[in-house]
Amino acid sequence: MFILRFLLHSHGLDIFRDCRHKHGPRHRFSNFTLLLVYFMASAILLLFYFFSVTSVVLSYPSMDYHRGVDCRDYKDALSKTFLFYEAQRSGKLPDSQRVKWRKDSGLSDGETVNVDLSGGYHDAGDNVKFGFPMAYSITLLAWSVVEYGDFLQKAEELQNAHEAIRWGTDFLLKAHTGPNELWVQVGDANADHMCWERPEDMDTPRTAYKVDKDNPGSDVAGETAAALAASSIVFRDADPAYAKRLLASAQQLFEFADNYRGRYSDAVPAACPFYCSYSGYKDELLWAATWLYKATNDEAYLRYILNSADDFGGYKSYSASTWTLDWDNKFAGAQILLAQTYLLGNTKFKAQKNWADKFVCSTLPGLSTTEVTITPGGLLFTKPASNFQYVTSTAFLLMIYAKYLRKSSSQLYCNHMPVSTHTLSSFSKQQVDYILGTNPSNMSYMIGFGSKFPKRLHHRASSIPSIHVHPANISCRDGWQFFAETTENPNILTGALVGGPDIFDIYQDARWNFEQSEPTNYINAPLVGLLAELYGVNAVPCKKLKDGENAEPSAADGVSKI
C-alpha cells in the first residue's frame, strides 16, 4: 500500500490528500468508492511504471559521447555555475561580486558566542548555514579543480573556481576555533523555515551550534577535514601559505574526529531533520584520511585506512549498495579515490578497487549488475527529493573513474564482461545533456541557461524583490506573499540547478514544490568537474554535432594534481 501511494503521490495523485480542502470539509465519498478508485489508479500507474521505466533500464541505448550540446555551451554553463555560488554567499560581499541583486547579510553571525562566523554559504533556498553540506560542497568543488584545473584555466574559470572554494574554506577555518572545537551550524533552522525573507532582512535567531570533545561530531569534523585537505591541493601553487594553513587545520580536525567519535546530529539535534547524519561517521573518517593522504603523501593515512577496514565493516557492506555519493554518505567517493591509489601501483588497495568497480557496475544501465532506475527520458533516478544531487555526483564519479582507468590503461569488468571507459563517459555526458535541455521537456534545468528554464524557484532571495528594488525591510510574515504568488521569481538565480523532475520526467515549476524546485550548493558542486571535462576535451576544435554524428573523447585528459 505504501509503495502504491508513493507512486501516486510522486505523480501528484494522492486521492486521500486531494479529497480534503485546507479550509473546507472533506468530500463525501464512501470508503468503498475511495478504495476502488485508489486501487484502479494504482494498478494503471504500476503497469505504466513497469513498461516505461523498467524496460528502459533493461534496454538502455549506448550514448554518443559528444552528441547533443555544443561544447561552447558547456563553457557557458560552467561560467554560470560560479555565479550561483556568488548568489549563495553570506557575509560582507566583495567589490568583485557579480550578482548585484544580493547585498551583505549575516554580518553579526557568531556574536552571541563571541566568535566571528560571518561568511560562508547558505545551503539552499533558505538562510541557514549548515556546515556539513557546506564542507561537502567545498570538497567536491576542490576535487573538480584538482582533476580539471587545466580545463578550467582554458575556460577562463579557474580564478572563479578558486574564489568559490576560498569563500567556503575561509568560513570553515573561522569555524575551527580550537583543536577539538568546530562550529557546525549558524541559524535556527525551524525558525528560519517559518519565515520567507531575504538574507539581508534576517531577523530570526542566528543560534550557533558546535561540536567538541564532550559533544563529538566525527562526521562533520571529518568532512571539514576532507574539504580543507582537498582545498590545500588546489592552493598549493597559487597560495602556498594559505595551503599550509588549510592542511594544518585539516590534520587537526581529523585527529579530533578520530579521537572523539560520535554523530554530530546526536550532539546538535537542531541539525535534524534537515541534515541528520544517517550513514554515521565511518565514511567521513575514511574520506578524510584519503584526502589527507592525497594532500601529504604520508603513508600513515594509508595505513589508517587499511587498519580500519575490519572496524569499518560498513565500508564494504554499506557501500556496495549505496549507488551514489551525497552530502551524507562518502563511501563511493572514497572508493574511487582509493581505486586510483591501486591503479597507480599500490596493490594493497585491490579490495578498494574491486568495490569501486562494483559501485560503477551497479550504476551503469543496461548491465546485469545494474541496480538503478532510469526514467523514460534517460535520467538516473534515485529519490524524489532533489534527485539531481545524485545525478551530478554519480556522473562525476563515473567521469573521473573513466579518466583513472584510461591513464592506467586498465580495463573495467562488470560480471566478467569488459566495459569501456567510453561507456562511462558517455553515460555521464548524457546525464549532463539531460540537465541542460536534452530531455522530454526540452527545458534546461540550469537557471539562465538556454531559452527555457524554471522560473519559480523555492528560494527566498530569488523570489523576493531585491533590496535595490525594494529597499524597505520585508518582514518574516510579509515575505510569504511572495512565496504564494505564481509569478516568476524577480531575481534570476543564474547557474543554479533545481532538484529535478520526477520518475516520469515531469517537472512542476512551482515555488511550493521544494522537492523539485529548490536549488542547493551540493547539486551544483560535482557539475563543475563534469562541465570542465566536457568543455576541455573538445575545446579545440569546437563545433556543434548533428544528430547521428559522434566524436570520441580526446586523449588529453585534465592533468590531475594527485
C-alpha positions in Angstrom: 0.0 0.0 0.0 2.8 2.4 0.9 4.6 1.8 -2.5 1.3 2.3 -4.4 0.6 5.5 -2.5 4.2 6.7 -3.1 3.8 6.2 -6.8 0.5 8.1 -6.8 1.9 10.9 -4.7 5.1 11.3 -6.8 2.8 11.8 -9.8 0.5 14.2 -8.0 -2.3 11.8 -7.5 -2.8 11.3 -3.8 -6.6 10.7 -3.6 -6.8 10.8 0.2 -5.0 14.1 0.3 -6.8 15.7 -2.6 -10.2 14.8 -1.1 -9.6 17.4 1.6 -9.6 21.2 1.3 -7.2 23.0 3.6 -10.0 25.2 5.0 -13.1 23.2 3.9 -14.9 19.9 4.6 -13.9 16.6 3.2 -15.7 15.4 0.1 -18.4 12.9 0.9 -17.1 9.8 -0.9 -17.7 6.4 0.7 -14.7 4.5 1.9 -15.5 1.8 -0.6 -15.6 4.2 -3.5 -12.3 5.8 -2.4 -10.6 2.4 -2.1 -12.0 1.2 -5.5 -10.7 4.4 -7.3 -7.4 4.2 -5.4 -6.6 0.6 -6.4 -7.7 1.2 -10.0 -5.4 4.2 -10.3 -2.6 2.3 -8.6 -2.9 -0.6 -11.0 -2.8 1.7 -14.0 0.3 3.5 -12.7 2.1 0.3 -11.8 1.6 -1.0 -15.3 2.8 2.2 -16.7 5.8 2.2 -14.4 6.7 -1.4 -15.3 6.6 -1.0 -19.1 8.0 2.5 -19.4 10.7 2.7 -16.7 11.8 -0.9 -16.2 12.0 -1.5 -19.9 14.3 1.5 -20.3 16.6 0.1 -17.7 16.8 -3.2 -19.5 17.4 -1.8 -22.9 19.2 1.4 -22.4 21.0 2.6 -25.5 24.6 3.5 -25.7 25.1 7.2 -25.8 27.4 9.2 -28.2 30.0 10.9 -26.1 29.7 14.3 -27.8 26.3 14.4 -29.2 23.7 16.9 -28.2 25.1 20.0 -26.5 27.6 22.3 -28.3 30.9 22.2 -26.3 30.8 26.0 -26.3 27.6 25.7 -24.3 29.4 23.7 -21.7 31.7 26.7 -21.2 28.7 28.9 -20.8 27.1 26.5 -18.3 30.4 26.3 -16.4 30.6 30.1 -16.1 27.0 30.3 -14.9 27.6 27.7 -12.2 30.1 30.0 -10.4 27.5 32.9 -10.5 25.2 30.7 -8.5 27.8 30.4 -5.7 28.1 34.1 -5.6 24.3 34.4 -5.1 24.6 31.9 -2.2 27.2 34.0 -0.3 26.6 35.1 3.3 28.7 37.9 4.9 30.4 41.0 3.6 30.3 40.8 -0.2 33.4 41.8 -2.1 33.7 44.6 -4.7 34.2 41.9 -7.3 30.7 40.5 -6.6 29.0 39.9 -9.9 25.5 39.1 -8.7 24.4 42.6 -7.9 20.9 41.9 -6.6 22.5 40.4 -3.5 23.9 42.5 -0.6 25.7 41.9 2.7 24.0 39.6 5.2 24.7 37.7 8.4 27.4 40.2 9.5 26.8 39.5 13.2 26.7 35.7 12.9 28.6 34.3 15.9 28.4 37.4 18.0 26.3 35.7 20.7 29.2 33.2 21.3 32.0 35.7 20.7 33.2 34.0 17.5 33.2 35.6 14.0 31.0 33.2 12.0 30.2 35.6 9.2 30.8 34.5 5.6 30.3 31.0 4.1 27.3 29.9 2.1 23.5 29.5 2.6 23.0 25.8 1.8 19.9 26.1 -0.4 16.8 28.3 -0.7 16.8 29.3 3.0 19.1 31.4 5.1 20.8 28.8 7.4 24.4 27.9 7.2 24.8 24.2 7.6 28.4 23.2 8.0 28.0 19.6 7.0 26.7 20.0 3.4 28.8 23.2 3.0 32.0 21.3 3.7 30.9 18.5 1.3 30.2 21.0 -1.4 33.7 22.5 -1.0 35.3 19.1 -1.1 33.7 18.4 -4.5 34.5 21.8 -5.8 38.1 21.3 -4.8 38.1 17.8 -6.3 36.9 19.3 -9.6 39.8 21.7 -9.6 42.3 19.0 -8.7 41.2 16.9 -11.6 40.4 19.5 -14.2 42.2 22.7 -13.2 43.9 22.9 -16.7 40.5 22.7 -18.4 39.1 25.4 -16.0 42.1 27.6 -16.9 41.4 27.0 -20.6 37.8 28.1 -20.0 39.0 31.1 -18.1 37.1 30.0 -15.0 39.9 28.8 -12.7 40.1 32.1 -10.8 36.3 31.9 -10.2 36.7 28.3 -9.0 39.4 29.4 -6.6 37.2 32.2 -5.3 34.2 29.9 -4.8 36.3 27.4 -2.8 38.0 30.1 -0.8 34.7 31.7 0.2 33.9 28.4 1.8 37.3 27.5 3.3 37.7 30.9 4.9 34.5 30.2 6.8 35.5 26.7 7.7 38.8 28.0 9.1 37.0 30.5 11.2 34.6 27.9 12.4 37.5 25.7 13.6 38.2 27.6 16.9 40.2 25.0 18.8 41.9 21.7 18.4 38.7 19.9 19.4 36.1 22.5 18.6 34.2 23.2 15.4 31.1 25.4 14.8 28.8 23.5 12.5 25.6 25.5 12.1 24.5 29.1 12.2 20.8 29.8 12.3 17.8 28.2 14.0 16.5 26.2 11.0 13.0 25.7 12.4 12.6 29.4 13.0 14.1 30.2 9.6 11.7 27.9 7.8 8.8 29.7 9.4 9.8 32.8 7.6 10.1 33.8 4.0 12.6 36.7 3.9 15.7 37.9 2.2 19.1 37.2 3.7 19.6 40.9 4.0 16.5 41.2 6.2 17.0 38.2 8.5 15.6 38.6 12.0 15.3 35.0 13.0 17.6 33.7 15.8 21.1 33.2 14.4 21.9 30.5 17.0 25.4 28.9 16.6 26.0 25.3 17.3 29.3 23.5 17.8 30.8 20.0 18.3 33.7 19.4 20.8 35.2 16.6 22.7 32.3 16.3 25.1 29.7 16.5 22.2 31.6 15.0 19.3 30.8 15.1 15.6 33.2 12.8 13.7 31.2 13.1 10.5 31.1 16.9 10.2 34.7 17.2 11.5 35.8 14.5 9.1 34.1 16.1 6.2 35.5 19.5 7.1 39.0 17.9 7.2 38.4 16.5 3.8 37.3 19.8 2.4 40.4 21.6 3.8 42.8 18.9 2.7 41.4 18.8 -0.8 41.5 22.6 -1.0 45.1 22.7 0.2 46.0 20.8 -3.0 44.1 23.5 -5.0 46.0 26.3 -3.5 49.4 24.6 -3.2 50.8 26.6 -6.1 48.5 29.6 -6.2 48.9 30.5 -2.5 51.4 28.2 -0.6 51.0 29.9 2.8 47.2 29.5 2.6 47.5 25.9 1.5 49.7 25.1 4.5 47.1 26.7 6.8 44.3 24.7 5.3 46.3 21.4 5.6 47.3 22.1 9.3 43.6 22.7 10.1 42.6 19.6 8.2 45.1 17.4 10.1 44.0 18.7 13.4 40.3 18.2 12.6 40.9 14.7 11.5 42.6 13.9 14.9 39.6 15.4 16.6 37.2 13.4 14.5 39.0 10.1 15.1 39.8 10.6 18.8 36.3 11.7 19.9 33.9 9.7 17.9 30.2 10.3 17.5 27.5 11.5 15.1 27.2 15.3 15.0 23.4 15.2 14.8 23.3 13.5 18.2 25.4 16.4 19.6 23.4 19.0 17.6 19.8 17.9 17.4 18.9 21.1 15.6 20.6 19.7 12.5 17.7 17.3 12.2 15.6 16.7 10.2 17.4 18.9 7.7 20.9 17.3 7.7 20.9 14.3 10.0 23.9 12.0 9.8 22.2 8.9 8.7 25.2 7.0 7.4 27.2 7.6 10.6 30.8 8.8 10.7 33.0 6.0 9.4 32.6 7.1 5.8 33.8 10.6 6.7 36.8 9.2 8.6 37.8 7.2 5.5 37.1 10.1 3.2 39.2 12.5 5.3 42.1 10.1 5.6 42.1 9.5 1.9 42.2 13.2 1.1 44.9 13.8 3.7 47.0 11.1 2.0 46.4 12.8 -1.4 47.5 16.1 0.2 50.5 14.9 2.1 51.7 11.5 0.6 52.0 10.5 4.2 51.8 6.7 4.3 50.4 6.8 7.8 47.0 7.8 6.3 47.0 4.7 4.0 47.9 2.5 7.0 45.0 4.0 8.9 42.6 3.1 6.1 43.9 -0.4 5.8 44.0 -1.0 9.6 40.4 0.4 9.9 39.0 -1.9 7.2 37.7 -4.5 9.7 36.5 -2.0 12.2 34.7 -0.1 9.4 32.9 -3.2 8.1 30.2 -0.9 6.9 32.6 0.4 4.3 32.3 -2.8 2.4 28.7 -3.9 3.1 27.1 -0.5 3.1 28.9 1.0 0.1 28.2 -2.0 -2.1 24.5 -0.9 -2.2 25.0 2.9 -1.9 24.9 3.6 -5.7 25.8 7.3 -5.2 27.8 9.9 -3.4 25.9 12.6 -1.4 26.4 15.1 1.5 25.7 12.2 4.0 27.5 9.2 2.5 31.0 9.4 1.2 31.8 5.7 0.7 31.6 5.8 -3.1 33.9 8.8 -3.3 36.5 7.2 -1.1 36.2 4.0 -3.2 37.0 5.9 -6.4 40.0 7.8 -4.9 41.4 4.6 -3.3 41.0 2.8 -6.5 43.2 5.4 -8.1 45.8 4.6 -5.5 45.7 0.9 -6.6 45.8 1.9 -10.3 49.0 3.9 -9.5 50.7 0.8 -8.2 49.7 0.2 -4.6 48.4 -3.3 -4.7 47.4 -3.3 -1.1 44.2 -1.4 -2.2 42.9 -4.1 -4.5 39.9 -4.6 -2.4 39.0 -0.9 -2.7 39.5 -1.1 -6.4 37.0 -4.1 -6.5 34.5 -2.1 -4.5 34.9 0.9 -6.9 34.2 -1.5 -9.8 31.1 -2.8 -8.1 29.8 0.7 -7.5 30.3 1.6 -11.1 28.8 -1.6 -12.4 25.8 -1.2 -10.2 25.3 2.3 -11.7 25.6 1.8 -15.4 22.2 1.0 -17.0 21.7 -1.9 -19.3 24.0 -4.3 -17.5 23.1 -7.4 -15.5 24.7 -5.7 -12.5 22.5 -2.6 -12.7 20.8 -1.5 -9.5 19.5 1.8 -10.7 16.3 3.3 -12.1 16.3 5.3 -15.4 13.4 7.5 -16.3 11.8 7.1 -19.8 13.8 10.2 -20.8 17.1 8.7 -19.7 17.7 10.3 -16.3 19.2 8.5 -13.4 16.5 8.5 -10.7 17.4 7.8 -7.1 15.0 9.8 -4.9 12.0 12.2 -5.5 13.6 15.0 -3.4 16.5 16.8 -5.1 17.2 13.9 -7.4 19.8 16.0 -9.4 22.2 15.8 -6.5 22.6 12.1 -7.1 22.7 12.5 -10.8 25.5 15.1 -10.8 27.6 13.2 -8.2 27.2 9.8 -9.8 28.1 11.2 -13.3 31.1 13.0 -11.8 32.4 9.8 -10.2 32.0 7.8 -13.4 33.7 10.5 -15.5 36.7 10.6 -13.1 36.9 6.8 -12.9 37.0 6.6 -16.7 39.9 9.0 -16.6 41.7 7.0 -14.0 41.2 3.8 -16.0 42.4 5.4 -19.2 45.5 6.9 -17.6 46.5 3.5 -16.2 45.5 1.6 -19.3 43.2 -0.6 -17.1 40.0 -2.5 -18.1 36.8 -2.4 -16.2 34.8 -5.7 -16.0 31.2 -5.9 -14.9 30.1 -9.5 -14.3 33.2 -10.7 -16.3 32.2 -8.6 -19.3 34.5 -5.7 -20.4 33.1 -2.2 -20.2 34.9 0.6 -22.0 35.7 3.9 -20.4 33.8 5.4 -23.3 30.7 3.8 -21.9 31.3 5.5 -18.5 32.0 8.9 -20.1 29.0 8.6 -22.5 26.6 8.0 -19.7 28.0 10.9 -17.6 27.7 13.2 -20.6 24.1 12.0 -21.3 23.1 13.0 -17.8 24.7 16.4 -18.1 22.9 16.9 -21.5 19.6 15.9 -19.9 20.1 18.6 -17.3 21.0 21.2 -19.9 18.0 20.6 -22.1 18.2 17.2 -24.0 15.1 15.8 -22.2 11.4 15.2 -22.9 10.5 18.7 -21.8 13.2 20.3 -24.0 14.0 22.5 -21.0 17.2 23.4 -19.3 17.2 22.7 -15.5 20.0 25.2 -15.1 18.6 28.7 -14.4 19.6 31.2 -17.0 20.9 28.6 -19.4 19.1 28.4 -22.7 15.8 30.0 -23.5 13.6 27.7 -21.4 14.3 27.0 -17.7 12.4 27.0 -14.4 11.2 30.4 -13.3 9.6 29.8 -9.8 12.3 28.5 -7.6 11.9 27.6 -4.0 14.5 30.2 -3.0 13.9 33.2 -0.7 16.4 35.6 -2.0 15.5 34.9 -5.6 11.7 35.1 -5.1 11.5 38.4 -3.2 12.2 41.8 -4.8 15.9 42.7 -4.2 17.0 45.3 -1.8 17.8 47.6 -4.8 14.2 47.5 -6.0 12.6 47.4 -2.6 14.9 49.0 0.0 12.4 48.8 2.9 12.6 45.8 5.2 10.4 42.9 4.3 9.5 41.0 7.5 9.2 37.4 8.2 5.5 37.3 7.7 5.3 39.8 4.9 7.6 37.7 2.8 5.0 34.9 2.5 3.0 37.0 0.0 5.9 36.5 -2.5 6.0 32.7 -1.8 2.3 32.5 -2.5 2.5 34.3 -5.8 2.5 32.4 -9.1 4.6 34.9 -11.0 8.2 34.3 -11.9 10.9 35.0 -9.4 12.1 38.6 -9.8 15.8 37.8 -9.4 17.3 35.2 -11.8 19.4 32.7 -9.8 21.8 32.2 -12.7 23.6 28.9 -12.8 21.5 27.2 -10.1 20.3 23.6 -10.7 16.8 22.8 -9.4 16.0 19.5 -7.7 14.9 18.0 -11.0 11.8 16.2 -12.5 10.1 13.1 -11.2 10.4 9.5 -12.2 8.2 10.2 -15.3 10.4 13.2 -16.4 7.7 15.6 -15.2 8.7 18.9 -13.6 6.2 21.2 -11.9 7.5 24.8 -11.8 6.1 25.9 -8.5 7.6 27.6 -5.6 5.9 25.4 -3.1 7.3 22.3 -4.8 10.6 22.3 -2.9 11.4 18.7 -3.8 11.8 19.7 -7.4 12.3 23.5 -7.4 14.8 24.1 -4.6 18.5 24.5 -5.6 21.3 23.5 -3.3 25.1 24.1 -3.3 25.8 20.4 -3.4 23.7 19.7 -6.5 26.0 22.1 -8.4 29.3 21.2 -6.9 30.0 18.0 -9.0 28.7 19.7 -12.1 31.8 21.9 -12.2 34.1 19.0 -12.9 31.7 17.5 -15.4 31.4 20.7 -17.4 35.1 21.3 -17.3 35.8 17.9 -18.7 33.1 18.1 -21.3 34.4 21.5 -22.4 38.0 20.7 -22.2 38.1 17.5 -24.3 36.6 19.3 -27.2 37.7 22.9 -26.7 39.7 22.7 -30.0 38.1 22.2 -32.3 34.7 23.2 -31.0 31.6 22.6 -33.2 28.1 21.5 -32.8 27.5 17.9 -33.8 24.4 17.0 -35.7 22.2 14.1 -34.8 24.0 10.9 -35.8 27.5 12.3 -35.6 29.9 11.1 -33.0 33.2 12.2 -31.6 35.5 10.1 -29.4 36.9 11.7 -26.3 40.3 13.3 -26.6 43.3 11.5 -25.2 44.2 14.8 -23.4 42.5 14.4 -20.1 42.7 17.0 -17.5 46.1 16.9 -15.6 45.4 15.7 -12.1 47.3 17.1 -9.2 47.0 13.8 -7.2 
